[in-house]
Amino acid sequence: QQQVKQSPQSLIVQKGGISIINCAYENTAFDYFPWYQQFPGKGPALLIAIRPDVSEKKEGRFTISFNKSAKQFSLHIMDSQPGDSATYFCAASGGATNKLIFGTGTLLAVQP
Amino acid sequence: NAGVTQTPKFRILKIGQSMTLQCTQDMNHNYMYWYRQDPGMGLKLIYYSVGAGITDKGEVPNGYNVSRSTTEDFPLRLELAAPSQTSVYFCASSAPMNTEAFFGQGTRLTVV
């Protein structure tokens, strides 16, 4: 019940295209769903996050879509740029301790 | 503002040796975490702390120990290093109740 499943493992997108990464969770007690971006040799950094009371959140070119009934959420990167090339992790947490359960990551390569 | 600082950045240990990974944060966060990152596996929680003097096990605590004597510091101790502990270790901190977790730059540890 603690797992967060992420797909695809890797993704190649042309510059200007849309990148889509999907995650699914099992634990209905999760109430916070962030996406983290990680560049090589760096720690993960928060990109965008959503709570289950809304179905979509947009920040610039990045959008989270959230489907509570299906227990799924996804990250959409519009107009993908080479600078977006990184590893993306979805995560989920719930309860008082803020413990994040991470997906396995998606390596995104945006080709110029 | 330094955020979360980890030392060392790189370390090679021989089997059976011990070491302490240092982590300090200057954001006055109550919550601190240690994760390990292995290729294709995402980040797994080792230990966490919700305040000075309070620590608890995460998903993969075996072979590790922690202490939290101050709000700022959360060292991770490896007592008898094993090859299975070869990984990249990340320390993170956050304020309570599912807010952004800030990660350090990581420590790349190799046990040979």
Chai-1 contact restraints between the chains, C-beta under 6 A:
chainA,res_idxA,chainB,res_idxB,connection_type,confidence,min_distance_angstrom,max_distance_angstrom,comment,restraint_id
A,Y32,B,N98,contact,1.0,0.0,6.0,A-B,restraint_1
A,G43,B,F90,contact,1.0,0.0,6.0,A-B,restraint_2
A,G43,B,F103,contact,1.0,0.0,6.0,A-B,restraint_3
A,G43,B,G104,contact,1.0,0.0,6.0,A-B,restraint_4
A,G43,B,Q105,contact,1.0,0.0,6.0,A-B,restraint_5
A,G43,B,G106,contact,1.0,0.0,6.0,A-B,restraint_6
A,P44,B,F103,contact,1.0,0.0,6.0,A-B,restraint_7
A,L46,B,E100,contact,1.0,0.0,6.0,A-B,restraint_8
A,S93,B,N98,contact,1.0,0.0,6.0,A-B,restraint_9
A,N98,B,Y31,contact,1.0,0.0,6.0,A-B,restraint_10
A,N98,B,S94,contact,1.0,0.0,6.0,A-B,restraint_11
A,N98,B,N98,contact,1.0,0.0,6.0,A-B,restraint_12
A,K99,B,L45,contact,1.0,0.0,6.0,A-B,restraint_13
A,F102,B,G42,contact,1.0,0.0,6.0,A-B,restraint_14
A,F102,B,L43,contact,1.0,0.0,6.0,A-B,restraint_15
A,G103,B,G42,contact,1.0,0.0,6.0,A-B,restraint_16
A,T104,B,G42,contact,1.0,0.0,6.0,A-B,restraint_17
A,G105,B,G42,contact,1.0,0.0,6.0,A-B,restraint_18
